[in-house]
Amino acid sequence: MDVLYLLVPLSVLAMLGILAVFAWALHGGQFEEIDAVAAQILAASDTPSAATIDADQAAAGKDHKNRKV
């Protein structure tokens, strides 16, 4: 029975801490436009852009020219 004097205040403090973190995230805009971000991730293309491909090929070409056979 004596342990309740410790556990009840600790559980209330833990609940208030969790509520404070949730309020902080809610106030910070963490839960704004969740559906839009999910759709943006699904609509993103997996193919790299042409600039990335050109830069990679240019870097590979430089390595190939400097390599001695």
Secondary structure as GFF3:
##gff-version 3
##sequence-region A 1 69
A	DSSP	alpha_helix	4	27	.	.	.	ID=ss1
A	DSSP	alpha_helix	34	43	.	.	.	ID=ss2
A	DSSP	alpha_helix	50	66	.	.	.	ID=ss3
###
